[in-house]
Every structure is written in structure tokens, then in C-alpha cells.
Amino acid sequence: MPSAAILHWAARSHSGSRKPRNDDSFIAFASGAQGAEILATAGSHSLSNHDLVFAVSDGMGGGNAGDLASALILQQMSEIIPETFKAAAAGMFPDCLSHLDDALRSVHERINAAAAGHAECRGMAATLALAWFTPENLYLANAGDSRIYLSREGALTQLTRDHTSAFGQWQRGEISEIQFRNHPRRSALYEVVGGGHRSVCPHFAAIPYHPGDRFLICSDGLIDGLWERHLTEALAKCPEDTPGPITEALLQRAVDNCGIDDTTLIVVTVSGPTTDPKIEI
């Protein structure tokens, strides 16, 4: 049996120019039978004994509610995702996408409950873009407009969906990228985690990966300062085992070009044995 793939990652975050507080949060953790092991902002880790999870969340709400919502979502996902290992040890093998679905609905309810109990947190909500790597597949979940991209052999694919009507128009070819970026309703989200909404309907997908793949997980602040072609060019040049310099360069370019909103990104590269490269979204 071939050895498991190795992931290399680097994460960076920058507070926007219009406010002192950063409402973005990010997390990297190894998920195993003992729970979640929080990882450093940059490093390498094999998938032989652990799953690896990377996520970005962009908080919103008055007062300190935005940063609280994004941090709570990621903390709770780090507590819930490792439950699959405990279930496997008990002889049950839950489906990862079903587990993600259950986890997000549970977190959505917890965020709403926390907001209802504190006036200063009323209406707090956050986006989520989460990438869960197992030895077999990448499982992803997203709500809102934080994104996950795949760069493969020089081609860039957005794996997530922005939950806005403007994004739908762009994807259908009804408007151009520049029209989308200047659309007055570009940031009007119809799906978020929390926000007092009765339910949440995230986007989920299972995607095989293989060595040489590069993944970008980011908040919309990065997209404000970079065009799709910038992401394509930078990720295509990213070394397989050292994503740190590209991560820093993308952040700096986005901040220099815009920098108004909080900007957060994680770049993940894959090395190791191959798997089926077909993408199914």
C-alpha cells in the first residue's frame, strides 16, 4: 500500500485599513482519534495517521460580534470533525459529507443561540470555507463568499460557490468579471453561518487530489485586491513544498491593491502518491 500524501501549507491574515479589529479567522488542525491538534501557521504534515483540516471564516455583526462569530465557528468545527475517528474506533464509519452537513447545522444553531443571549452579539454571523483532507479525498464546505480554489497543471478552478445572486450571474456568463466585481449586490449574501436565520444550506463537495495540486482558501478581502489571472499565475508558480513565499506575495499584492477589508489566505500544496485527478463538484 503506498504511503500517504504530504501536505505543505502557509497561512497569513491582515486587518483591513478601515478598522483596527480583524474579523477574519483561520485554522489549521490535524484530526485524529485523540481529537484536534492545532497546527502552526506554516508547516508540513503527512496524512498517514491524521486527517488535515484548513479553514477560513469572515465574521460580520456589530460590536465585537464578527471576530467572535468567525472564531467560534472554527473552534467548534475543530471539536466536531474528529468525532469521525471516535465513531470509526467504535466500528461505525460515518460519511464525511454527511458529517460536515450535520456539523455545520449544529454550529449554525450554536452561533444563533450565543447571539440571542447577548445583545451586543445580536445578528452575528460568518462565512466559512473549509477543506478537510483525508488520505482518499478532499471534502469541502462553504457558506458565504469565502473561497477555495484548486490550481492544477496551471489551470485555476474555483471549487466553492459565492452565495450571492451576482456570482450566479457571473458564472452563467451574464456579466463579466469586472461587472461582477463592481456589482452593487456583490456582497449581499443569502447563506451565512448564524445571522439569526432559521437554517443554513452550505455547498459541499468531495474532490480527489493528487501530487502537484495547489489549493487556496481565502476570505473575500483577498479577491478584492486580486483578479483571477493574478491567482492563476501565482499558484502555478508555487513550489510544491514551500508555499510560504507565494502566500506572502499574494497577501501583500492584495493589500497594496485594495486592503480595505480584512484579508486572509491559506495556501496548501500536495506531494506524495497520486490519486484519481478527476474533479467532481
Secondary structure per residue as TSV (DSSP state, phi and psi in degrees):
chain	resnum	aa	ss	phi	psi
A	1	M	-	360.0	129.5
A	2	P	-	-67.0	153.3
A	3	S	-	-69.2	159.0
A	4	A	-	-75.4	159.2
A	5	A	-	-66.0	159.6
A	6	I	E	-116.5	132.5
A	7	L	E	-105.3	142.0
A	8	H	E	-122.0	137.7
A	9	W	E	-145.7	161.2
A	10	A	E	-150.9	137.9
A	11	A	E	-127.4	144.6
A	12	R	E	-145.1	149.9
A	13	S	E	-145.6	145.5
A	14	H	E	-140.7	132.9
A	15	S	-	-76.5	138.8
A	16	G	-	-64.6	161.5
A	17	S	T	-76.0	-16.0
A	18	R	T	-93.1	-1.9
A	19	K	-	-155.9	150.3
A	20	P	S	-78.1	-23.0
A	21	R	S	-94.9	139.3
A	22	N	-	-95.6	114.3
A	23	D	-	-86.1	-5.7
A	24	D	E	-80.2	148.7
A	25	S	E	-135.6	154.2
A	26	F	E	-142.6	161.2
A	27	I	E	-150.1	147.8
A	28	A	E	-134.5	125.1
A	29	F	E	-147.2	152.0
A	30	A	E	-94.5	129.8
A	31	S	E	-107.2	125.4
A	32	G	E	-150.6	-170.3
A	33	A	T	-63.3	-25.1
A	34	Q	T	-92.1	6.3
A	35	G	E	106.2	-150.9
A	36	A	E	-101.4	133.2
A	37	E	E	-108.2	111.5
A	38	I	E	-68.0	131.2
A	39	L	-	-100.7	162.4
A	40	A	-	-67.7	169.5
A	41	T	S	-71.5	-12.5
A	42	A	E	-149.9	146.6
A	43	G	E	166.1	-169.7
A	44	S	E	-137.0	148.1
A	45	H	E	-157.9	136.5
A	46	S	E	-79.5	153.1
A	47	L	S	-94.4	14.7
A	48	S	S	-67.6	-38.1
A	49	N	S	-121.2	-7.9
A	50	H	-	-138.4	151.7
A	51	D	E	-82.9	157.8
A	52	L	E	-123.6	135.2
A	53	V	E	-127.0	134.1
A	54	F	E	-130.8	135.7
A	55	A	E	-150.7	150.4
A	56	V	E	-128.0	139.2
A	57	S	E	-137.2	135.3
A	58	D	E	-113.0	110.8
A	59	G	E	-84.5	156.1
A	60	M	E	-146.2	155.4
A	61	G	-	135.0	163.7
A	62	G	T	-75.9	167.8
A	63	G	T	58.0	-132.6
A	64	N	T	-97.7	17.5
A	65	A	H	-68.5	-33.1
A	66	G	H	-64.6	-52.0
A	67	D	H	-68.3	-31.0
A	68	L	H	-66.6	-44.7
A	69	A	H	-61.8	-47.3
A	70	S	H	-65.3	-40.4
A	71	A	H	-67.4	-40.4
A	72	L	H	-64.1	-42.3
A	73	I	H	-59.1	-47.3
A	74	L	H	-69.7	-38.2
A	75	Q	H	-61.0	-44.8
A	76	Q	H	-70.9	-34.7
A	77	M	H	-65.1	-34.2
A	78	S	H	-69.5	-22.0
A	79	E	H	-85.9	-32.6
A	80	I	H	-87.0	-41.1
A	81	I	T	-58.4	-42.0
A	82	P	T	-64.7	-9.8
A	83	E	H	-61.8	-19.5
A	84	T	H	-64.4	-33.7
A	85	F	H	-69.4	-38.5
A	86	K	H	-65.9	-38.7
A	87	A	H	-65.5	-40.5
A	88	A	H	-64.0	-39.0
A	89	A	H	-64.0	-26.3
A	90	A	T	-90.2	7.1
A	91	G	T	90.6	7.3
A	92	M	-	-112.2	142.9
A	93	F	-	-127.5	86.1
A	94	P	-	-66.4	146.8
A	95	D	-	-68.7	130.3
A	96	C	H	-63.1	-40.6
A	97	L	H	-67.5	-38.7
A	98	S	H	-64.5	-38.8
A	99	H	H	-64.7	-41.5
A	100	L	H	-62.5	-42.8
A	101	D	H	-59.9	-49.7
A	102	D	H	-61.2	-41.2
A	103	A	H	-62.5	-45.8
A	104	L	H	-67.8	-37.3
A	105	R	H	-66.0	-37.7
A	106	S	H	-65.4	-44.7
A	107	V	H	-64.8	-39.8
A	108	H	H	-56.5	-45.4
A	109	E	H	-65.8	-38.6
A	110	R	H	-66.7	-40.7
A	111	I	H	-63.5	-43.5
A	112	N	H	-63.5	-40.1
A	113	A	H	-65.7	-41.2
A	114	A	H	-64.5	-38.5
A	115	A	H	-68.7	-37.5
A	116	A	H	-67.1	-25.9
A	117	G	T	-88.3	-4.2
A	118	H	-	-140.1	119.2
A	119	A	G	-59.2	-36.1
A	120	E	G	-72.3	-12.0
A	121	C	G	-107.8	6.3
A	122	R	T	-57.0	129.4
A	123	G	T	81.1	5.7
A	124	M	-	-64.8	145.1
A	125	A	E	-157.5	172.0
A	126	A	E	-160.1	155.7
A	127	T	-	-82.0	172.3
A	128	L	E	-151.9	132.3
A	129	A	E	-130.2	112.3
A	130	L	E	-126.8	131.5
A	131	A	E	-118.8	118.1
A	132	W	E	-113.9	107.8
A	133	F	E	-94.5	121.9
A	134	T	-	-108.5	172.3
A	135	P	S	-60.4	-21.5
A	136	E	S	-99.5	-40.1
A	137	N	-	-148.0	165.1
A	138	L	E	-99.7	128.5
A	139	Y	E	-111.1	129.8
A	140	L	E	-127.3	154.3
A	141	A	E	-140.4	140.7
A	142	N	E	-148.5	145.5
A	143	A	E	-138.6	129.7
A	144	G	S	97.3	-145.9
A	145	D	S	-122.4	16.5
A	146	S	-	-75.9	146.4
A	147	R	E	-124.6	158.7
A	148	I	E	-127.7	127.3
A	149	Y	E	-115.4	151.4
A	150	L	E	-117.5	127.4
A	151	S	E	-107.4	117.6
A	152	R	E	-135.0	119.2
A	153	E	T	52.5	40.2
A	154	G	T	86.8	-8.0
A	155	A	E	-101.3	140.6
A	156	L	E	-107.7	132.2
A	157	T	E	-129.3	127.6
A	158	Q	E	-81.7	119.8
A	159	L	-	-88.6	-21.5
A	160	T	S	-98.7	174.9
A	161	R	-	-123.0	131.6
A	162	D	-	-73.1	128.6
A	163	H	-	-89.0	67.1
A	164	T	S	-138.2	153.0
A	165	S	H	-68.4	-31.3
A	166	A	H	-64.5	-38.4
A	167	F	H	-63.7	-40.8
A	168	G	H	-59.2	-41.2
A	169	Q	H	-63.1	-41.4
A	170	W	H	-65.0	-45.7
A	171	Q	H	-65.7	-30.0
A	172	R	T	-82.8	-2.5
A	173	G	T	81.4	12.9
A	174	E	S	-78.7	-25.5
A	175	I	S	-135.8	158.7
A	176	S	-	-84.1	172.4
A	177	E	H	-61.2	-41.6
A	178	I	H	-67.2	-36.2
A	179	Q	H	-65.9	-38.8
A	180	F	H	-62.6	-45.3
A	181	R	H	-65.8	-27.3
A	182	N	T	-101.2	7.8
A	183	H	-	-67.6	132.3
A	184	P	T	-64.8	-18.8
A	185	R	T	-110.5	19.5
A	186	R	T	-59.4	-35.3
A	187	S	T	-101.2	11.3
A	188	A	-	-83.2	94.7
A	189	L	-	-84.1	135.2
A	190	Y	S	-104.0	-2.6
A	191	E	-	-134.3	125.7
A	192	V	-	-145.6	164.6
A	193	V	E	-90.4	119.5
A	194	G	E	91.9	-142.4
A	195	G	T	76.3	7.1
A	196	G	T	79.3	2.9
A	197	H	-	-73.2	146.9
A	198	R	S	-63.8	-38.1
A	199	S	-	-143.8	169.2
A	200	V	-	-132.3	140.7
A	201	C	-	-125.2	80.8
A	202	P	-	-70.2	169.1
A	203	H	E	-97.1	133.4
A	204	F	E	-125.2	152.4
A	205	A	E	-158.1	152.5
A	206	A	E	-116.6	125.5
A	207	I	E	-135.5	118.9
A	208	P	-	-64.6	147.6
A	209	Y	-	-127.3	165.0
A	210	H	-	-151.0	165.2
A	211	P	T	-53.5	141.0
A	212	G	T	96.5	-16.4
A	213	D	-	-67.0	145.3
A	214	R	E	-128.3	132.5
A	215	F	E	-118.8	141.9
A	216	L	E	-122.4	125.7
A	217	I	E	-117.0	126.0
A	218	C	E	-152.9	158.9
A	219	S	-	-87.4	169.3
A	220	D	H	-69.0	-16.1
A	221	G	H	-60.5	-34.2
A	222	L	H	-67.3	-40.7
A	223	I	H	-68.2	-30.6
A	224	D	H	-58.9	-32.6
A	225	G	H	-102.8	-3.3
A	226	L	-	-134.7	141.5
A	227	W	-	-89.5	165.5
A	228	E	H	-57.3	-37.5
A	229	R	H	-66.6	-31.9
A	230	H	H	-65.1	-42.7
A	231	L	H	-65.0	-43.6
A	232	T	H	-57.9	-49.5
A	233	E	H	-65.6	-44.7
A	234	A	H	-67.1	-46.0
A	235	L	H	-69.3	-32.6
A	236	A	H	-63.3	-28.5
A	237	K	T	-91.3	-5.0
A	238	C	-	-68.5	123.2
A	239	P	-	-61.2	146.6
A	240	E	T	-61.3	-33.5
A	241	D	T	-113.9	3.9
A	242	T	-	-139.4	77.9
A	243	P	-	-79.6	-7.3
A	244	G	H	-56.4	-51.6
A	245	P	H	-60.9	-39.2
A	246	I	H	-67.6	-38.7
A	247	T	H	-59.7	-46.9
A	248	E	H	-64.7	-41.0
A	249	A	H	-66.2	-41.2
A	250	L	H	-63.6	-44.7
A	251	L	H	-60.5	-47.9
A	252	Q	H	-63.8	-39.5
A	253	R	H	-67.7	-40.1
A	254	A	H	-64.6	-43.3
A	255	V	H	-66.7	-41.3
A	256	D	H	-63.8	-38.0
A	257	N	H	-79.2	-28.0
A	258	C	T	-142.5	-82.1
A	259	G	-	75.6	8.2
A	260	I	S	-73.9	-44.1
A	261	D	S	-92.4	162.9
A	262	D	-	-61.7	142.8
A	263	T	E	-130.1	121.7
A	264	T	E	-139.4	140.1
A	265	L	E	-152.5	152.2
A	266	I	E	-130.2	127.7
A	267	V	E	-107.1	127.9
A	268	V	E	-123.0	129.3
A	269	T	E	-118.1	155.5
A	270	V	E	-118.5	131.2
A	271	S	E	-132.7	152.7
A	272	G	S	128.2	-160.6
A	273	P	S	-68.1	152.7
A	274	T	-	-81.5	154.8
A	275	T	-	-133.3	175.8
A	276	D	-	-58.6	120.5
A	277	P	-	-81.1	-1.3
A	278	K	-	-64.5	137.4
A	279	I	-	-104.0	130.3
A	280	E	-	-129.0	116.5
A	281	I	-	-113.1	360.0
